Amino acid sequence: MDSPLSARLRKQLAGPRDGALLRFSLGNALLAEGDAAAAATEFRAATGFDAQYSAAWKMLGNALAACAEVDAAIAAWEQGATVASQRGDIQAAREMQVFQRRLRKQREA
């Protein structure tokens, strides 16, 4: 049986391909496998490699929300929306703004 995608991606960490895209891919794989906390760690690493990676900020917020880390999720989406706006990715910025509003409403309810 093949190993999970996350295991195959982990083998590439600290190698020549380690970077924002690898960490983003690993985060997505972990999130799909149900490990939101580990996914958040990898999305944070992706933003560490490339702070302008708006998709990584978006997914970091999603992973943190899945871990019930509401304030951290909102902060990630705020940063992501700022980055996306600066890069001209208006759709991504709007999505993250909507996610923030929804999470704030849930917190207040």
N, C-alpha and C positions, 0 to 999 in steps of 0.2 A: 504494500500500500504506500502511496506517496505521502510524504510528510505535508503538514499544512503549509500553506503559502508563507505564513509568518516565519516558520522554521527555516525555510529556504532563504527568505530575505535576511533573517538574522545572521546567516552565515556570511553575508556580504558586508556586515558592519565592520568598521575600522579598516576596510580595504580601500582600494582605489576608487570604488564606485560609491563610497559612503558620502552622502550629501543630502540636500533637502529632498530631492525626488525619492531616494531610497527610504528615507525616514517617513516621508508622506505615504509611500506605498505600504510600508510596514504598519503604519498607524491604521490605514484603511483595512488591511488584512486583519489586524487585531480587533478592530471594531466589528468587523463582519463575524469574527469568531466569538464575540461577546465579551471581550476583555477591554472595556472602556478605559480603565485606569492605565493599563499598559499602552493603549492607543494614545491617550493624552500625553504620556511621556514622549512618545515618538513624534507626535505633532509639535510638541514644544521643541524637540531637537530640530525638526524641520525648520521652524521659524528661527531657531538659533543659527542655522546655516544660511538662511535667507529670510530676513525680516520683512521682505517685500512680497512674500509668497502668500497672497490673500487666501487661496484655497486651503492652505495649511491652517491659517487662523480660523477659517470657517469650521473646519473639521475639528480643530482643537476645542472650539466652543461646543460643538456637538458632543464630543467625548466627555467634556467636563459636565455638560448638562446631564448626560447619561449617568454620571457618577454623583449627581445631585449637588455638585459644586456650583451653585447658582451664581454667586458673585464672580467667581473666576470665569465662568462661561460668558457672562455678560461682558466682562473686561476683555476677553479674547475676541468676542464679536465686535466690540467697539474698536479695538486695534485693527481688526481685519477690515472693518468698514472704512476706516481711515486710509489704510493701505490701498484697498480696492479703489476708493475714490481718487487717490493720488495717481493711480495707474490708469485711470479712465475706465475701470471695470464697474460701471454703474449698477449693472444687474446684481453682481455679487455684493456690492455695498448695500443695496436695497434689501436683499435677502437677509443679510446679517442684522440690519436694523429691525426687520420684522421679527427675527428670532429673539432679539433683545426685548422688544415690546411684549411678545408672548410670554417670555420667561418672567419678566417683571410682573405681568398680570397674574401669572400662576403663583408667584411668591406672595402677592398681596391678597390673594383669595383665601 
